[in-house]
């Protein structure tokens, strides 16, 4: 397949945040990863060296802006600049996990909208297109003045649970906070299952006071969220569901950050299995009950469709048997 794209001037490059998913994307697409080196000087400055020509090529740079988010973001910006100065035809960035996307609005006085700032930086650096996976807030697409394609992982998760037989009225899809209702309803529609919501007497910082809206007693519960960070939201939701009579508890998230003591918190919870994509290569210990589903096939298909100027709409009902 590499020969098929050789005359179309497409090149993939991986930076350092998540080499694993980049290699999988390259393998699926049949396009070898380009040669690039990245290093830091003793004071932390980043130096990029592209070790092959990119003149006239359509470049796709794969980089999650996960921990350490600022290093990874700056590495991406510097690589973009290097490609532009080397006369690349287009520079497209593939960001499986888009850091700072949670800072998408002013929630309190004098707060920044950092997601918009990051968008401005990427556009100013010279990006022609952004391809990402499950943005925390879809409105972040509107922060850019260039095309942004936001792929969804719910169909990938749905296929996994359908294969396990977790479908129908015996299953309930649970949003662990009221802001995630749309995501929960999307998975529930795929599984022909009802939804439930965990709400809080005050706000979600008082998770011990959570209560369930919906029926979970005697059902198998699937908690769904986009970002699994400290693990506290999932763990507390699972405890509330256990008290509510759920028989089995599963959890799924698009991005597994597993920050700090998340592994300990989640392993102490009643969650039987946690599913995440490989969008983030966590630097922390990952819980033993975590299983990865690879998003590489989905992202590779999107890259090829973009390059061939084909619509991405077929990918929004995506089917794959690829696993990480």
C-alpha positions in Angstrom: 0.0 0.0 0.0 3.0 2.3 0.5 3.6 2.4 -3.3 0.0 3.4 -3.8 0.5 6.6 -1.9 4.1 7.2 -2.9 3.2 9.4 -5.9 0.7 11.3 -3.9 3.3 13.1 -1.8 1.9 12.1 1.6 4.3 11.7 4.6 3.5 10.8 8.2 5.7 11.9 11.1 5.5 10.9 14.7 6.7 13.1 17.5 7.5 11.8 21.0 4.2 11.8 22.9 2.7 8.6 21.6 5.0 6.7 19.2 2.9 3.5 19.7 -0.2 4.8 18.0 1.7 6.5 15.3 3.4 3.2 14.4 0.0 1.5 14.3 -1.5 4.3 12.1 1.5 4.1 9.7 1.1 0.3 9.5 -2.6 0.4 8.8 -2.3 3.2 6.2 0.7 1.5 4.5 2.7 4.7 4.8 6.1 4.4 6.6 6.8 7.0 9.3 9.2 9.8 8.2 12.5 10.3 9.8 12.6 13.1 12.4 14.7 13.6 15.6 13.6 15.6 18.6 15.8 16.4 21.6 15.9 18.9 24.5 18.9 21.0 25.4 19.9 21.2 29.1 17.7 24.2 29.7 14.6 22.5 28.2 14.6 24.0 24.8 13.4 21.7 22.1 15.3 21.0 18.9 13.7 19.4 15.9 15.5 18.0 12.8 13.6 16.6 9.9 15.9 14.0 8.3 14.4 13.8 4.9 12.9 16.2 2.3 9.3 17.4 2.7 9.3 19.9 -0.1 6.0 19.9 -1.9 4.7 17.0 0.3 1.4 16.8 2.3 2.6 16.3 5.9 0.7 14.6 8.7 2.2 15.1 12.2 1.0 12.7 14.9 1.2 14.1 18.4 -1.1 13.9 21.4 -0.8 16.9 23.6 -1.0 14.9 26.8 1.4 14.9 29.8 3.8 16.6 29.7 1.3 18.8 27.9 3.4 21.9 27.4 6.5 20.1 26.2 4.3 18.1 23.7 2.5 21.2 22.5 5.7 23.1 21.9 7.3 20.1 20.2 4.3 20.1 17.8 4.5 23.8 17.2 8.2 23.7 16.4 7.7 20.7 14.0 5.0 22.7 12.2 7.4 25.6 11.8 10.1 23.3 10.5 7.8 21.8 7.9 6.6 25.2 6.7 10.2 26.5 6.4 11.1 23.3 4.5 8.4 24.1 1.9 5.9 21.4 2.7 2.8 21.7 0.5 0.4 21.3 3.5 0.9 20.7 7.2 -1.8 18.6 8.9 -1.7 17.7 12.6 -3.2 14.5 14.0 -3.9 15.1 17.7 -5.5 11.9 19.1 -5.8 13.7 22.5 -6.2 17.5 22.4 -4.9 19.0 25.6 -6.4 22.2 27.0 -9.8 21.3 25.4 -11.4 21.4 28.9 -10.6 25.1 29.1 -13.2 26.0 26.5 -15.2 28.8 28.3 -14.9 31.3 31.1 -16.3 29.5 34.2 -15.3 32.2 36.7 -14.2 35.8 36.6 -10.9 36.6 34.8 -10.3 33.0 33.5 -8.7 32.5 30.1 -10.2 30.4 27.3 -7.0 28.4 26.8 -8.5 26.1 24.2 -8.9 29.1 21.9 -5.4 30.3 22.6 -4.0 26.9 21.6 -6.1 27.0 18.4 -4.7 30.4 17.6 -1.2 29.2 18.2 -1.6 26.2 15.8 -3.2 28.3 13.1 -0.5 31.0 13.4 2.2 28.4 13.3 0.9 27.4 9.8 -1.4 24.3 10.3 -3.7 23.7 7.3 -6.0 21.1 9.0 -6.5 19.4 12.4 -7.6 15.8 12.9 -8.5 14.8 16.4 -10.4 12.3 18.5 -13.4 13.0 20.8 -12.8 16.6 21.7 -13.9 17.3 25.3 -16.2 20.1 23.9 -17.2 20.0 20.3 -17.4 23.8 20.1 -13.6 23.8 20.2 -13.8 23.1 16.5 -15.2 26.6 16.0 -12.1 28.1 17.7 -10.2 27.4 14.5 -10.3 29.2 11.2 -9.2 26.0 9.4 -10.9 22.6 8.9 -11.1 20.5 12.1 -12.2 16.9 11.9 -13.4 15.5 15.2 -13.7 11.7 15.1 -16.0 9.8 17.5 -15.1 6.7 19.4 -18.6 5.7 20.6 -19.2 3.3 17.5 -15.9 1.6 18.3 -16.9 1.1 21.9 -20.4 0.0 20.9 -19.1 -2.8 18.7 -17.0 -4.0 21.6 -19.9 -4.2 24.0 -22.2 -5.7 21.3 -19.7 -8.5 20.8 -19.8 -9.1 24.6 -23.6 -9.3 24.5 -24.0 -6.2 26.6 -27.2 -5.0 24.9 -30.9 -4.4 25.6 -32.9 -3.6 28.7 -30.6 -5.6 31.0 -27.9 -3.0 30.4 -27.9 0.7 31.4 -25.5 3.3 30.1 -24.5 5.8 32.8 -23.3 9.3 32.6 -21.2 10.0 35.7 -22.2 13.7 35.5 -25.0 15.6 33.9 -22.7 17.2 31.3 -22.1 13.8 29.7 -25.7 13.0 28.9 -25.3 13.3 25.1 -22.3 10.9 25.1 -24.2 8.3 27.2 -27.3 8.6 25.0 -25.2 8.0 21.9 -23.8 4.7 23.3 -27.2 3.7 24.6 -28.7 4.0 21.2 -26.1 1.7 19.7 -26.8 -0.8 22.5 -30.6 -0.4 22.5 -30.3 0.3 26.2 -31.7 2.9 28.6 -29.6 5.6 30.2 -29.1 6.8 33.8 -27.4 9.9 35.1 -25.5 10.5 38.4 -26.3 13.9 39.7 -25.1 15.6 42.9 -26.8 17.4 45.7 -24.5 20.4 45.4 -22.0 20.0 42.6 -19.7 17.3 41.3 -17.0 18.2 43.8 -19.3 16.6 46.4 -19.3 13.2 44.8 -20.2 11.3 48.0 -23.6 13.0 47.8 -24.4 11.7 44.3 -27.7 10.1 43.5 -29.0 8.2 40.5 -31.6 9.5 38.0 -32.9 6.4 36.3 -33.2 2.7 37.1 -30.0 0.6 37.6 -31.1 -2.1 40.1 -30.5 -5.5 38.7 -28.8 -4.1 35.5 -25.3 -4.2 34.1 -24.0 -0.7 34.1 -21.6 0.9 31.7 -20.2 4.3 32.8 -19.0 6.4 30.0 -16.9 9.6 29.9 -14.5 11.2 27.5 -11.5 11.7 29.8 -10.3 9.4 32.5 -7.9 11.5 34.5 -7.6 11.0 38.3 -10.1 8.1 38.3 -12.2 9.7 41.1 -15.3 10.4 39.0 -15.5 6.8 37.8 -14.7 5.3 41.2 -17.3 7.3 43.0 -19.9 6.7 40.3 -19.3 3.0 40.6 -19.8 3.0 44.3 -23.1 4.9 43.9 -24.2 2.4 41.2 -23.3 -0.5 43.5 -25.4 1.0 46.3 -28.2 1.4 43.7 -28.2 -2.3 43.0 -26.3 -2.6 39.7 -25.1 -6.2 39.3 -22.0 -5.6 37.1 -20.2 -2.3 36.5 -18.0 -1.5 33.5 -16.4 1.8 32.5 -15.3 3.3 29.2 -13.5 6.5 28.3 -12.0 7.9 25.1 -8.7 9.1 26.7 -7.0 7.3 29.6 -4.7 9.8 31.3 -4.4 7.9 34.6 -2.9 10.8 36.4 -1.3 10.5 39.9 -2.9 7.7 42.0 -5.6 6.9 39.5 -4.6 3.2 39.3 -5.0 2.7 43.0 -8.3 4.5 43.1 -9.8 2.6 40.2 -8.5 -0.8 41.4 -10.2 -0.2 44.8 -13.5 0.5 43.1 -16.2 -2.0 42.0 -15.5 -1.5 38.3 -14.8 -4.9 36.7 -13.3 -3.6 33.4 -12.2 -0.3 32.0 -12.0 0.3 28.2 -10.0 3.2 26.8 -8.4 4.0 23.4 -4.7 4.3 22.8 -4.9 8.0 22.2 -2.7 8.6 25.2 0.5 6.8 26.3 0.2 7.2 30.0 3.4 7.9 32.0 1.7 6.6 35.2 0.8 3.1 36.3 -2.3 1.8 34.5 -4.9 -0.2 36.5 -4.8 -4.0 35.9 -8.4 -4.1 34.7 -7.8 -1.7 31.8 -8.1 -2.9 28.2 -7.1 -0.8 25.2 -9.0 -0.5 22.0 -6.9 1.0 19.2 -8.1 4.0 17.3 -5.4 3.6 14.7 -7.6 2.1 12.0 -10.1 4.9 12.5 -7.4 7.6 12.3 -5.6 6.0 9.4 -8.8 5.8 7.4 -9.5 9.4 8.1 -6.0 10.5 7.0 -6.4 8.6 3.7 -9.9 10.0 3.1 -8.7 13.5 3.7 -5.7 13.1 1.4 -8.0 11.6 -1.3 -10.6 14.3 -0.8 -13.2 11.8 0.2 -15.9 12.5 2.8 -15.4 11.4 6.4 -19.0 10.8 7.1 -18.7 7.0 6.7 -16.4 7.0 9.7 -19.0 8.3 12.1 -20.6 4.9 12.1 -17.3 3.2 12.2 -16.7 -0.6 12.5 -13.4 -2.2 13.3 -12.0 -5.3 14.9 -8.7 -3.6 15.7 -7.5 -3.8 19.3 -4.5 -2.4 21.0 
